Amino acid sequence: MAQAEEFGTELADFRRRVEELRSARALPESDRLPALEAALLELRYAAEVLWPRCEELTAERDRGGREEHHEHRLLRTLFQRLPVAVALLDRDAVVRRCNPAAGRLLGVRAGYATGRALTGSLAHESRAAFRSQVAAVARGEGDRGLTVRLPGSRQGGATLRATLTALHPPHEPGTIVLAVLQPAGPGAQAGAVPAGPLPAAESRTPRPDLSEAARGAELMDLLDGTTTALLAADSPKEVPQRVAEVLYGRFADWVVVDAAVPGGALRRAAVLAPAGRLRDAVAEQDPSSWPPVVEAVRHGGTSLRVRPEDPGLLGRDAAGAPVLVRAEVGSLLCVPLSDGAKGPVLGALTLLRTGGRRAFELAEAGAVERIARHVALALRGL
């Protein structure tokens, strides 16, 4: 940098002297010889000093650029292969980049997490504190550390220790917050790496994904079970309960069926969930307090929410506490009961998965849409 500044100063002086020599053209012809000799000296100076120095600085800049690119690639590879969960956040806790270890720890893919708030992967009671601490670090108030919980940690899930520190990358306009996440539960060791060899980044021989095949078989078995239950129903009142019994436990932790009644109102037709006051409170709720249900009945659209942010999405219990938070909902799937005809939507089927259970996927949503269509056909037939 000092050599470049020195070269810039010399070049500026050279240009100034050349401008002065240009004025020699106005002198009488007899007085131009000294100016011509000075011009030759400046031309030699430019050819023998300035130009070689310019080429040298250009070569150094190109080497520096290649070295900088190499360093970036090295750091990017190191970031991806770190066995510790690491994420780069902005001041709003939105993920700029996270490594695969963080994706595994939070239960999401790294590509999916990018551009979304990291708080969506935390339990509701941990989100506000985490967001505030990230903002404080981004404001320059020093490094922070706090304990956060993943959804379902009350049922044996993980508790994490989050360490936050501020970074000031040279090409970034603002501060980036580096978040390091480590298990903080009983017996967890900071920076512990699972025993055994790390999975290879690439596999030369692709292997069949047996888990995908198993899920497909499970969905086919689920469709068969619901169809059998619908065929055994003798009246419309039996349909919601029979379908809920098939879906409950094996596919969802909560199964709620809401039926549309004449006049546009909704009534709760079936609720299967873990026994307790919360289940009783949900059974007594007005279904119109659930926005996904209202959206499904009015517009016939499916709603799939993973780690929903809005705590009021499922209304509140008698004490005013959000049902979404009390049930520790990790994912929600709500589909309309419609047979695809032009007739009105007959209701909505809402499924909830709680705690650390795997979130609903698009393939599962498609299967539930088929189940809902079969339910609507059974209701109309009966």
DOKOLTOR-555764 format. One line per 2 residues: for each residue x, y, z of N, C-alpha, C, O. Coordinates in steps of 0.2 Angstrom, whole numbers, plus 2048, in hexadecimal, padded with zeros to 3 digits. Example, Ala and Ser with C-alpha at 12.3 -4.5 7.8 and 13.67 -1.06 7.14 Angstrom:
2
842,7E4,827,83E,7EA,827,842,7F0,827,847,7EF,82A | 840,7F5,823,844,7FB,824,840,800,827,843,806,828
END
This chain:
382
804,7FA,800,800,800,800,804,806,800,803,80B,7FD | 80A,806,804,80E,80C,804,812,80D,7FD,813,813,7FB
814,808,7FA,817,808,7F3,812,80B,7EE,814,80F,7EA | 80B,809,7EF,806,80C,7EA,805,814,7EB,805,817,7E7
805,816,7F2,804,81D,7F3,80A,821,7F1,80A,826,7EE | 810,81E,7F2,816,821,7EF,816,822,7E8,818,827,7E5
814,81D,7E4,814,81D,7DD,80F,822,7DB,810,826,7D6 | 809,823,7DE,804,828,7DD,807,82F,7DD,805,833,7D9
80B,830,7E3,80E,837,7E4,812,838,7DE,812,83E,7DB | 817,834,7DC,81B,835,7D7,818,836,7D0,81A,83A,7CC
813,832,7CF,80F,833,7C9,80B,83A,7C8,80B,83D,7C3 | 809,83C,7CE,806,843,7CE,80B,848,7CD,80A,84D,7C9
811,848,7D0,816,84D,7CF,818,84D,7C7,819,852,7C4 | 819,847,7C4,81A,846,7BD,815,84A,7B9,817,84D,7B4
80F,849,7BA,80A,84C,7B6,80A,853,7B7,809,857,7B2 | 80C,856,7BD,80C,85D,7BE,812,860,7BA,811,865,7B7
818,85C,7BA,81D,85F,7B6,81C,85F,7AE,81E,863,7AB | 818,85A,7AC,817,859,7A5,812,85F,7A3,813,862,79E
80D,861,7A7,809,867,7A6,80D,86D,7A5,80C,871,7A1 | 812,86E,7AA,816,874,7A9,81A,874,7A3,81B,879,7A0
81D,86E,7A0,820,86E,79A,81C,86F,794,81F,872,78F | 816,86E,795,811,86F,78F,811,877,78E,810,879,788
812,87B,793,811,882,792,818,885,78E,818,88A,78C | 81D,880,78D,823,882,78A,821,884,782,825,887,77F
81C,881,780,81A,882,779,819,889,777,81A,88B,771 | 817,88D,77C,816,894,77B,81D,898,77B,81C,89E,779
822,895,77D,829,899,77D,82B,89A,776,829,896,771 | 830,89F,775,833,8A0,76E,837,899,76C,839,896,771
838,898,766,83B,892,764,842,892,767,845,88C,768 | 846,897,768,84C,897,76A,84D,895,771,852,893,774
847,896,775,847,894,77C,844,88D,77E,843,88C,784 | 842,889,779,83F,883,77A,844,87D,77B,842,878,77E
84A,87E,77A,84F,879,77A,84F,876,782,84F,870,783 | 850,87A,787,850,878,78E,84A,874,78F,84A,86F,793
844,876,78D,83E,873,78F,83D,86C,78B,83B,867,78E | 840,86C,785,840,865,781,845,860,785,843,85A,785
84B,863,787,84F,85E,78B,84C,85C,791,84C,856,793 | 848,860,795,844,85E,79B,83F,859,799,83E,854,79D
83C,85A,793,836,855,791,839,84E,790,836,849,792 | 83F,84E,78D,843,848,78C,844,844,792,844,83E,793
847,848,797,848,845,79E,842,842,7A1,842,83D,7A3 | 83C,846,7A0,836,843,7A3,834,83D,7A0,831,838,7A3
835,83D,799,833,837,795,837,831,797,834,82B,798 | 83D,832,798,842,82D,79A,840,82A,7A1,840,824,7A3
83E,82F,7A5,83C,82D,7AC,835,829,7AC,835,824,7B0 | 831,82B,7A8,82B,827,7A7,82C,820,7A5,829,81B,7A7
830,81F,7A0,832,819,79D,836,814,7A1,835,80E,7A1 | 83B,817,7A5,83F,813,7A8,83E,812,7B0,840,80D,7B3
83A,817,7B2,838,816,7BA,830,815,7BB,82F,810,7BE | 82C,81A,7B8,825,819,7BA,822,813,7B7,81E,810,7BA
823,812,7B1,820,80C,7AD,822,805,7B1,81D,801,7B2 | 828,804,7B2,82A,7FE,7B5,827,7FD,7BC,825,7F8,7BE
827,803,7C0,824,803,7C6,81C,801,7C6,81A,7FE,7CA | 819,804,7C1,812,803,7C0,811,7FB,7BF,80C,7F8,7C1
815,7F8,7BA,814,7F1,7B9,815,7ED,7BF,812,7E8,7C0 | 81A,7EF,7C3,81C,7EB,7C9,816,7EB,7CE,814,7E6,7D1
813,7F1,7CF,80D,7F2,7D4,807,7EE,7D1,803,7EB,7D5 | 806,7EE,7CA,801,7EA,7C8,801,7E3,7C9,7FD,7DF,7CA
808,7E0,7C8,809,7D9,7C9,808,7D7,7D0,805,7D2,7D2 | 80A,7DC,7D5,809,7DA,7DC,802,7DA,7DE,7FF,7D6,7E2
7FE,7DF,7DB,7F7,7DF,7DC,7F3,7D9,7D9,7EF,7D6,7DD | 7F5,7D6,7D4,7F2,7D0,7D1,7F4,7CA,7D5,7F0,7C6,7D7
7FA,7CA,7D8,7FC,7C5,7DC,7F8,7C5,7E3,7F6,7C0,7E5 | 7F8,7CB,7E5,7F4,7CC,7EB,7EC,7CA,7EA,7E9,7C7,7EF
7EA,7CB,7E4,7E3,7C9,7E3,7E2,7C2,7E3,7DD,7BF,7E6 | 7E7,7BE,7E0,7E7,7B7,7E0,7E7,7B4,7E7,7E4,7AF,7E8
7EC,7B7,7EB,7ED,7B5,7F1,7E7,7B6,7F6,7E5,7B2,7FA | 7E4,7BC,7F4,7DD,7BD,7F8,7D8,7B8,7F6,7D4,7B6,7FB
7D7,7B7,7F0,7D2,7B2,7EE,7D4,7AB,7F1,7CF,7A7,7F3 | 7DA,7A9,7F1,7DC,7A3,7F4,7DA,7A3,7FB,7D8,79E,7FE
7DC,7A8,7FF,7DA,7A8,806,7D2,7A8,807,7D0,7A4,80B | 7CE,7AB,802,7C7,7AB,803,7C5,7A3,802,7C0,7A1,806
7C8,7A0,7FD,7C6,799,7FC,7C8,795,802,7C4,790,804 | 7CD,796,805,7D0,792,80B,7CB,793,811,7C9,78F,814
7C9,79A,812,7C5,79B,818,7BE,798,817,7BB,796,81B | 7BC,799,810,7B5,796,80F,7B5,78E,810,7B0,78C,813
7BA,78B,80E,7BA,784,80F,7BB,782,816,7B8,77D,819 | 7BF,786,81A,7C0,785,821,7B9,786,825,7B7,782,829
7B5,78B,823,7AF,78D,826,7AA,787,825,7A6,785,829 | 7AA,784,81F,7A5,77F,81D,7A7,778,821,7A2,775,823
7AD,777,822,7AF,771,825,7B0,771,82D,7B2,76C,830 | 7AF,777,830,7B0,777,837,7AB,772,83A,7A5,772,838
7AD,76E,83F,7A9,76A,842,7A4,76D,848,79F,76A,84A | 7A6,774,849,7A2,778,84E,79C,77C,84A,79E,77E,844
796,77C,84C,791,780,849,792,787,849,793,78A,84F | 793,78B,843,795,792,843,790,795,83E,78E,792,838
78E,79B,83F,789,79F,83B,78B,7A6,83B,78D,7A9,840 | 78B,7A9,835,78C,7B0,834,785,7B4,834,781,7B2,830
784,7B9,838,77D,7BC,839,77E,7C3,838,783,7C6,839 | 778,7C6,835,778,7CE,835,775,7D0,83C,774,7CC,840
774,7D7,83C,772,7D9,843,76A,7D7,845,768,7D8,84A | 767,7D4,840,760,7D2,841,760,7CA,842,75A,7C7,842
766,7C7,843,766,7C0,844,764,7BC,83E,763,7B6,83E | 765,7BF,838,763,7BC,832,76A,7B8,830,76F,7BB,830
769,7B2,82E,76F,7AE,82C,772,7B0,825,76F,7B0,820 | 778,7B3,825,77C,7B4,81F,77F,7AE,81C,780,7AD,816
782,7AA,821,785,7A4,81F,786,79F,825,787,7A2,82A | 785,799,824,786,794,82A,789,78E,827,788,78C,821
78D,78A,82B,790,784,828,78C,77E,829,787,77F,82D | 78E,779,826,789,773,827,789,770,82E,783,76E,830
78E,771,832,78D,76F,839,787,773,83D,783,770,841 | 786,779,83B,781,77D,83E,77A,77B,83B,775,77B,83F
77A,779,835,774,777,832,772,770,835,76C,76F,837 | 777,76C,837,775,765,83A,773,767,841,76E,763,844
776,76B,845,774,76D,84C,76D,770,84C,769,76E,851 | 76B,774,847,765,777,848,75F,774,844,75A,775,844
761,76E,841,75C,76A,83D,75A,76D,837,754,76B,834 | 75E,771,833,75C,774,82D,762,774,828,768,773,82B
761,774,822,766,774,81D,769,77B,81D,766,780,81E | 770,77C,81C,774,782,81C,771,787,817,770,78D,818
76F,784,811,76C,788,80C,766,78B,80D,764,791,80C | 762,787,811,75B,789,813,75B,78F,818,757,793,818
760,78E,81D,761,793,822,763,79A,820,761,79F,823 | 767,79A,81A,76A,7A0,818,764,7A5,816,75F,7A3,812
764,7AB,818,75F,7B0,817,759,7B0,81B,754,7B4,81B | 759,7AB,820,754,7AB,825,756,7AC,82C,75C,7AB,82D
752,7AF,830,754,7B0,837,756,7AA,83B,752,7A5,83B | 75C,7AA,83E,75E,7A4,842,759,7A3,848,758,79D,84A
755,7A8,84A,751,7A7,850,74B,7A2,84E,748,79F,852 | 74A,7A1,848,745,79C,846,746,795,847,742,791,848
74D,794,849,74F,78D,84B,74F,78C,852,751,787,854 | 74D,791,856,74E,791,85D,747,791,860,742,792,85D
747,78E,866,740,78E,86A,73E,796,86B,742,79A,86B | 737,796,86B,734,79D,86B,737,7A1,871,738,7A7,871
738,79E,877,73A,7A2,87D,742,7A4,87C,744,7A9,880 | 745,7A2,878,74C,7A4,877,74D,7A9,871,753,7AC,871
748,7AA,86D,749,7AE,867,74A,7B5,869,74F,7B8,866 | 746,7B8,86D,747,7BF,86F,74E,7C1,872,751,7C6,870
750,7BD,876,757,7BE,87A,75C,7BD,875,761,7C1,874 | 75C,7B8,870,761,7B7,86B,762,7BD,866,767,7BF,865
75C,7BF,864,75C,7C5,85F,75E,7CB,863,762,7CF,85F | 75D,7CC,869,75F,7D2,86C,767,7D2,86D,76A,7D7,86C
76A,7CC,86F,771,7CC,870,775,7CD,869,77A,7D0,869 | 772,7CA,864,775,7CB,85D,775,7D2,85C,77A,7D5,859
770,7D6,85D,76F,7DD,85B,775,7E1,85F,778,7E5,85D | 775,7DF,866,77A,7E2,86A,781,7E1,868,785,7E6,868
783,7DB,866,78A,7DA,863,78B,7DE,85D,790,7E0,85B | 786,7DE,858,786,7E2,852,787,7E9,853,78A,7ED,84F
785,7EC,859,785,7F3,85A,78C,7F4,85D,78E,7FA,85E | 790,7EF,85E,797,7F0,861,797,7F0,869,79C,7F3,86C
792,7ED,86C,792,7ED,873,796,7E7,876,795,7E5,87C | 79A,7E4,872,79E,7DE,875,79B,7D8,873,796,7D7,872
7A0,7D2,874,79E,7CC,873,799,7C9,878,799,7CC,87E | 795,7C5,877,78F,7C2,87B,78F,7BA,87B,791,7B7,876
78C,7B8,880,78B,7B0,880,784,7AF,884,783,7B3,889 | 780,7AB,881,77A,7A9,885,778,7A2,883,77B,79F,87E
774,79F,887,771,799,886,76A,799,883,766,79D,885 | 769,795,87D,763,795,87A,761,78E,879,765,789,87A
75A,78D,878,757,786,877,755,785,870,752,78A,86D | 755,77F,86E,752,77D,868,74B,77B,869,749,779,86F
747,77B,864,740,779,865,73F,772,868,743,76D,865 | 73B,771,86D,73B,76A,870,740,768,875,740,763,877
744,76D,877,749,76C,87D,746,76A,883,749,767,887 | 73F,76C,884,73C,76A,88A,73B,762,88A,73A,75F,890
73B,75F,884,739,758,884,740,754,882,740,74F,880 | 745,757,885,74C,754,884,750,756,87E,755,753,87C
74E,75C,87B,752,75E,875,758,762,878,75A,762,87E | 75C,765,873,762,768,875,762,76F,877,75D,773,875
766,771,87C,767,778,87E,76E,77A,87B,773,776,87C | 76F,780,879,775,782,875,778,788,879,774,78C,87C
77E,788,879,782,78E,87B,784,792,875,788,790,871 | 782,798,874,783,79C,86E,788,7A2,870,787,7A6,875
78E,7A2,86D,793,7A7,86E,793,7AC,868,793,7AA,862 | 792,7B2,869,791,7B7,864,797,7BC,864,799,7BF,86A
79A,7BE,85E,79F,7C2,85E,79F,7C6,857,79C,7C4,853 | 7A1,7CC,857,7A0,7D1,852,7A6,7D0,84D,7AC,7D0,84F
7A5,7D0,846,7AA,7D0,841,7A9,7D6,83D,7A4,7D9,83C | 7AF,7D9,83A,7AE,7DE,836,7B2,7DD,82F,7B8,7DF,82E
7AF,7D9,82B,7B2,7D7,824,7B4,7DD,820,7B0,7E2,820 | 7B9,7DD,81D,7BB,7E3,819,7B6,7E5,813,7B6,7EB,812
7B3,7E1,810,7AE,7E2,80B,7A7,7E2,80D,7A3,7E3,809 | 7A6,7E2,813,79F,7E3,816,79D,7EA,819,7A1,7EC,81C
797,7EC,817,796,7F3,819,794,7F3,821,795,7F9,824 | 792,7EE,824,790,7EE,82B,794,7E9,82F,798,7E5,82C
792,7E8,835,795,7E3,839,791,7DC,838,78B,7DC,838 | 795,7D7,838,793,7D0,838,794,7CD,83E,799,7CD,841
78F,7C9,841,78F,7C6,847,790,7BE,846,78D,7BB,843 | 796,7BC,849,798,7B5,849,795,7B1,84F,796,7B3,854
791,7AC,84D,78D,7A8,852,790,7A1,852,790,79E,84D | 793,79F,858,795,798,859,790,795,85E,78F,797,863
78D,78F,85B,788,78B,85F,78B,785,861,78E,781,85D | 78B,783,868,78D,77D,86B,788,77A,86F,785,77E,873
788,774,870,783,770,874,785,772,87C,78B,773,87D | 780,774,87F,781,776,886,77D,772,88B,77C,773,891
77B,76C,889,777,768,88D,77B,764,892,782,764,891 | 779,75F,896,77D,75B,89B,781,757,897,77F,753,892
788,757,898,78C,752,895,78F,755,88F,794,752,88C | 78D,75B,88D,78F,75E,886,796,761,888,797,764,88D
79B,760,883,7A1,763,884,7A2,769,87E,7A0,767,878 | 7A5,76E,880,7A5,774,87B,7AA,772,876,7AF,76F,877
7A7,772,870,7AB,771,86A,7AC,769,869,7B1,767,865 | 7A8,765,86C,7A9,75E,86B,7A7,75C,864,7A2,75F,861
7AB,757,861,7AA,755,85B,7A8,74E,85B,7AB,74A,85F | 7A2,74C,858,7A0,745,858,7A6,740,856,7AA,741,852
7A6,73A,859,7AB,735,858,7AA,732,851,7A4,732,84F | 7AF,730,84E,7AF,72C,848,7B1,731,842,7B1,737,843
7B2,72E,83C,7B4,732,837,7AE,737,835,7A8,736,835 | 7B0,73D,832,7AC,742,830,7A9,740,829,7AD,73C,825
7A3,741,827,7A0,73F,821,7A4,743,81B,7A6,749,81C | 7A5,73F,816,7A9,742,810,7A5,747,80D,79E,747,80D
7A8,74D,80A,7A5,752,807,7A1,750,801,79C,752,7FF | 7A4,74B,7FD,7A2,749,7F7,7A2,741,7F7,7A7,73F,7F9
79E,73E,7F4,79E,737,7F3,79E,735,7EC,79A,737,7E8 | 7A4,732,7EA,7A4,730,7E3,79F,72B,7E0,79C,72C,7DB
79D,727,7E5,798,722,7E3,791,724,7E6,791,723,7EC | 78C,726,7E3,786,728,7E6,782,722,7E9,782,71D,7E6
780,723,7EF,77C,71E,7F2,775,71F,7F2,773,725,7F3 | 770,71A,7F2,769,71C,7F2,767,71E,7F9,76A,71C,7FE
762,723,7F9,760,726,7FF,75A,722,802,755,722,800 | 75C,71D,806,757,719,809,752,71C,80D,74C,71A,80E
754,722,810,74F,726,815,749,728,810,744,728,813 | 74B,72B,80A,746,72D,806,741,728,804,73B,729,804
744,722,803,73F,71C,801,73B,71A,807,735,718,806 | 73E,71A,80D,73A,719,813,734,71E,814,72F,71C,816
736,724,813,730,729,814,72B,728,80F,725,729,810 | 72D,727,809,728,725,803,723,720,805,71D,720,805
726,71A,808,722,715,80A,71E,717,810,718,714,810 | 720,71B,815,71C,71D,81A,716,721,818,710,720,81B
717,725,813,711,729,810,70C,725,80D,706,726,80E | 70F,720,809,70A,71B,806,706,718,80B,700,717,80A
709,715,811,706,712,816,701,717,819,6FB,714,81B | 703,71D,81A,6FE,722,81D,6F8,723,819,6F2,723,81B
6F9,724,812,6F3,724,80E,6EE,71E,80E,6E8,71F,80E | 6F1,718,80E,6ED,712,80F,6E9,712,815,6E4,710,815
6ED,714,81B,6E9,714,821,6E3,719,822,6DE,717,824 | 6E4,71F,81F,6DF,724,81F,6D9,722,81B,6D3,723,81C
6DB,71F,815,6D6,71D,810,6D1,717,813,6CB,717,813 | 6D5,713,817,6D1,70D,81A,6CD,710,820,6C7,70E,820
6CF,715,823,6CB,718,829,6C5,71C,826,6C0,71B,829 | 6C6,71F,820,6C0,722,81D,6BB,71E,81B,6B5,71F,81B
6BD,718,818,6B8,713,815,6B4,710,81B,6AF,70E,81A | 6B7,710,821,6B4,70D,827,6AF,712,82A,6AB,710,82F
6AF,718,828,6AB,71D,82C,6A4,71C,829,6A2,71B,823 | 69F,71D,82E,698,71C,82C,694,723,82C,68F,723,829
697,728,82F,694,72E,82F,699,734,82E,69F,733,830 | 697,73A,82C,69C,73F,82C,69F,741,832,6A5,743,832
69C,740,838,69E,742,83E,6A4,73D,840,6A9,73F,844 | 6A5,737,83D,6AA,733,83F,6B0,734,83B,6B6,732,83D
6B0,738,835,6B5,739,831,6BB,73C,834,6C1,73A,834 | 6BA,742,837,6C0,746,83A,6C4,742,83F,6CA,742,83F
6C0,73E,844,6C3,73B,849,6C7,735,846,6CD,733,849 | 6C4,731,841,6C8,72B,83F,6CE,72D,83B,6D3,72A,83C
6CE,733,837,6D4,735,834,6D9,738,839,6DF,736,838 | 6D7,73B,83E,6DC,73E,843,6DF,738,847,6E5,738,848
6DC,732,848,6DF,72D,84B,6E4,729,847,6E9,727,84A | 6E3,72A,841,6E8,727,83C,6EF,72B,83C,6F4,729,83C
6EE,732,83C,6F3,736,83B,6F7,738,842,6FD,739,842 | 6F3,737,847,6F6,739,84E,6FC,734,850,6FB,72E,850
701,737,852,707,733,855,70C,731,850,712,733,850 | 709,72D,84B,70E,72A,846,710,730,841,716,72F,83E
70C,735,840,70E,73A,83B,70E,741,83E,712,745,83B | 70A,742,843,70A,749,846,709,749,84D,705,744,850
70B,74D,851,70A,74E,858,703,751,85A,701,74F,85F | 701,755,856,6FA,758,857,6F6,757,850,6F9,758,84B
6F0,755,850,6EB,754,84B,6E5,758,84C,6E2,756,851 | 6E3,75D,849,6DE,761,84A,6DA,762,843,6DC,764,83E
6D3,760,844,6CF,760,83E,6C9,765,840,6C6,765,845 | 6C9,76A,83B,6C3,770,83C,6BF,76F,836,6C1,76E,831
6B8,76F,838,6B3,76F,833,6B0,775,832,6AE,779,836 | 6AE,777,82B,6AA,77D,82A,6A3,77B,82A,6A0,776,828
69F,780,82D,698,77F,82E,694,784,82A,697,789,829 | 68E,783,829,68A,788,825,68A,78F,828,68A,78F,82E
68B,794,824,68B,79B,827,693,79D,827,694,7A3,829 | 697,799,825,69E,79B,825,6A2,79A,82C,6A8,79C,82C
69F,797,831,6A3,796,837,6A7,790,837,6A6,78C,832 | 6AB,78F,83C,6AF,789,83D,6AE,786,843,6AD,789,848
6AE,77F,844,6AE,77C,84A,6B4,777,84A,6B6,774,845 | 6B6,775,850,6BB,770,851,6B8,76A,851,6B5,768,856
6BA,765,84D,6B7,75F,84C,6BB,759,84F,6B8,754,852 | 6C2,75A,850,6C6,755,853,6CC,758,855,6CF,75C,851
6CF,756,85B,6D5,758,85D,6D9,752,861,6D6,74F,866 | 6DE,750,85E,6E2,74A,861,6E9,74D,862,6ED,750,85E
6EB,74D,869,6F1,750,86B,6F3,74D,872,6EF,749,875 | 6F9,74E,874,6FB,74B,87B,6F6,74E,880,6F4,754,880
6F3,749,884,6EE,74B,889,6F1,751,88E,6F7,751,890 | 6EC,755,890,6EE,75B,894,6EA,761,893,6E5,761,88F
6EB,766,897,6E7,76C,897,6E8,76F,890,6E3,772,88D | 6EE,76F,88D,6EF,772,887,6EA,76F,881,6E7,773,87D
6EA,769,881,6E5,765,87C,6DE,768,87D,6DA,769,879 | 6DC,768,884,6D5,76A,885,6D4,771,883,6CE,773,881
6D9,775,884,6D8,77C,882,6D7,77D,87A,6D4,781,878 | 6DB,779,877,6DB,779,86F,6D4,777,86D,6D1,779,868
6D2,772,870,6CB,76F,86E,6C6,774,86F,6C1,774,86C | 6C6,778,874,6C1,77D,875,6C2,784,872,6BE,788,872
6C8,784,86E,6C9,78B,86A,6C4,78C,864,6C1,787,862 | 6C4,792,862,6C0,794,85C,6C5,793,856,6CA,796,856
6C4,78E,852,6C8,78D,84C,6CA,793,848,6CF,793,845 | 6C6,798,848,6C7,79E,845,6CD,7A2,848,6D0,7A7,845
6D0,7A0,84E,6D5,7A3,851,6DC,7A1,84E,6E1,7A3,850 | 6DB,79C,849,6E1,799,846,6E2,79C,83F,6DE,799,83B
6E6,7A0,83E,6E6,7A3,837,6E8,79E,831,6E5,79F,82C | 6EC,799,832,6EC,794,82D,6E6,790,82B,6E5,78F,825
6E2,78F,830,6DB,78C,82F,6D7,790,82B,6D3,78E,826 | 6D6,797,82D,6D2,79B,82A,6D4,79C,822,6D0,79C,81E
6DB,79C,821,6DE,79D,81B,6DC,797,816,6DA,797,810 | 6DC,791,819,6DB,78B,816,6D4,78A,814,6D2,788,80E
6CF,78C,818,6C8,78C,817,6C6,791,812,6C2,790,80D | 6C8,797,812,6C6,79D,80E,6C9,79C,807,6C6,79E,802
6D0,79B,807,6D3,79B,800,6D5,794,7FE,6D8,794,7F8 | 6D5,78F,802,6D6,788,7FF,6DE,787,7FE,6E0,783,7FA
6E2,78A,802,6E9,78A,801,6EC,786,807,6EA,786,80D | 6F1,782,805,6F5,77E,80A,6FA,783,80E,6FE,787,80A
6FB,782,814,700,786,818,705,781,81B,703,77D,81F | 70C,782,81A,711,77E,81D,716,783,820,719,787,81D
716,783,826,71A,787,82A,720,783,82E,71E,77E,832 | 726,785,82D,72B,782,831,72E,787,836,730,78C,834
72F,785,83C,731,789,841,72D,790,841,731,795,840 | 727,790,841,723,796,841,725,79C,846,726,79A,84C
726,7A2,843,728,7A7,848,722,7AA,84C,723,7AC,852 | 71C,7AB,849,716,7AE,84C,713,7AA,852,711,7A5,850
714,7AC,858,712,7A8,85D,70A,7A7,85E,707,7A3,861 | 706,7AC,85A,6FF,7AC,85B,6FC,7A8,855,6F6,7A9,853
700,7A4,851,6FE,7A1,84B,6F8,79C,84D,6F4,79A,849 | 6F8,799,853,6F3,794,855,6EF,797,85B,6EC,793,85F
6EE,79D,85B,6EA,7A0,861,6ED,79F,868,6F3,79E,868 | 6E9,7A1,86D,6EB,7A0,874,6E7,79C,878,6E1,79B,876
6E9,79A,87E,6E5,796,882,6E1,79B,887,6E2,7A1,886 | 6DE,798,88C,6DA,79C,890,6DE,7A1,894,6DB,7A6,896
6E4,79F,895,6E9,7A4,899,6EC,7A9,895,6F0,7AD,898 | 6EB,7A9,88E,6EE,7AE,88A,6F5,7AC,887,6F8,7B0,884
6F7,7A6,889,6FE,7A3,886,6FD,7A1,87F,6F8,79D,87E | 702,7A2,87B,701,79F,874,702,798,874,706,795,877
6FD,795,870,6FD,78E,870,703,78B,86C,706,786,86D | 705,78F,867,70B,78D,863,711,78C,867,715,787,867
712,791,86C,718,790,871,717,78B,876,71C,787,877 | 711,78A,879,710,785,87E,711,77E,87B,713,77A,87E
70F,77D,875,70F,776,872,716,775,86F,718,770,86D | 71A,77A,86F,721,77A,86C,721,777,865,724,772,863
71D,77B,860,71B,779,85A,722,77A,855,724,780,855 | 724,775,852,72A,776,84E,728,776,846,72C,77A,843
722,773,844,720,774,83E,718,773,83E,716,770,842 | 715,776,839,70E,776,838,70C,775,831,70F,778,82C
707,771,830,704,76F,829,6FD,770,82A,6F9,76C,82D | 6FA,774,826,6F3,775,826,6F0,775,81F,6F2,779,81A
6EB,770,81D,6E9,76F,816,6E1,770,816,6DE,76E,81B | 6DE,772,811,6D7,773,811,6D4,76C,80F,6D7,768,80C
6CE,76B,812,6CA,765,810,6C6,766,80A,6C0,769,80B | 6C9,765,804,6C5,766,7FE,6C7,761,7F9,6CC,75E,7F9
6C1,75F,7F5,6C2,759,7F0,6C4,75C,7EA,6C4,758,7E5 | 6C6,762,7E9,6C8,765,7E3,6C2,768,7DE,6C4,76A,7D9
6BC,766,7E0,6B6,769,7DC,6B5,770,7DE,6B9,773,7E2 | 6B0,773,7DB,6AF,77A,7DC,6AB,77B,7E2,6A9,781,7E4
6A9,776,7E6,6A5,777,7EC,6A9,77A,7F1,6AF,77B,7F1 | 6A6,77C,7F7,6AA,780,7FC,6AF,77B,800,6AE,775,800
6B4,77E,803,6B8,77A,807,6B5,778,80E,6B1,77C,811 | 6B6,771,80F,6B2,76F,815,6B5,76F,81C,6B2,76E,821
6BB,772,81C,6BF,773,822,6C6,773,821,6C9,774,81B | 6CA,771,826,6D1,771,826,6D4,76C,82A,6D1,76A,830
6DA,769,828,6DD,764,82C,6E4,767,82E,6E8,769,829 | 6E5,768,834,6EB,76B,837,6F0,766,83A,6ED,762,83F
6F6,765,839,6FA,760,83C,700,764,83F,703,769,83C | 702,762,845,708,766,848,70D,760,84A,70B,75B,84C
713,762,849,719,75E,84C,71C,763,851,71E,769,850 | 71E,760,857,720,764,85C,727,762,85E,72A,75C,85C
72B,766,863,731,764,865,736,763,860,736,767,85B | 73B,75E,860,740,75E,85C,73E,759,856,743,757,852
738,757,855,736,753,850,737,756,849,737,75C,848 | 739,752,844,73B,754,83D,735,758,83A,72F,756,83B
736,75E,837,731,762,834,72E,75F,82E,730,75B,82B | 727,761,82D,724,75F,827,728,761,821,72B,766,820
727,75C,81C,72A,75E,815,725,75E,810,71F,75D,811 | 727,761,80A,723,762,805,71F,75B,802,719,75B,801
723,756,802,720,74F,800,71B,74D,805,716,74B,803 | 71C,74E,80B,717,74D,810,711,751,810,70B,74F,810
712,758,80E,70C,75C,80D,708,75A,807,702,75A,807 | 70B,757,802,707,755,7FC,703,74F,7FE,6FE,74E,7FC
706,74A,802,702,744,804,6FC,747,809,6F7,744,808 | 6FD,74B,80D,6F8,74E,811,6F2,751,80D,6EC,751,80F
6F4,755,808,6EF,758,803,6EB,752,800,6E5,753,7FF | 6EE,74D,7FE,6EA,747,7FC,6E5,744,801,6DF,743,800
6E8,744,807,6E3,741,80D,6DE,746,80E,6D8,744,80F | 6DF,74C,80E,6DA,751,80F,6D4,751,809,6CE,752,80A
6D7,74F,803,6D2,74F,7FD,6CD,749,7FE,6C7,749,7FD | 6D0,743,801,6CD,73D,802,6C8,73E,808,6C2,73C,808
6CA,742,80D,6C5,744,812,6BF,748,810,6B9,747,812 | 6C0,74D,80B,6BB,751,809,6B6,74C,804,6B0,74D,805
6B9,748,800,6B5,743,7FC,6B0,73F,801,6AB,73E,7FF | 6B3,73D,807,6AF,739,80B,6AA,73D,80E,6A4,73A,80F
6AB,743,810,6A6,747,813,6A1,748,80E,69B,748,810 | 6A2,74A,808,69D,74B,803,699,745,802,693,745,801
69C,73F,802,699,739,800,694,737,806,68F,734,804 | 696,738,80C,692,736,812,68C,73B,813,688,73A,817
END
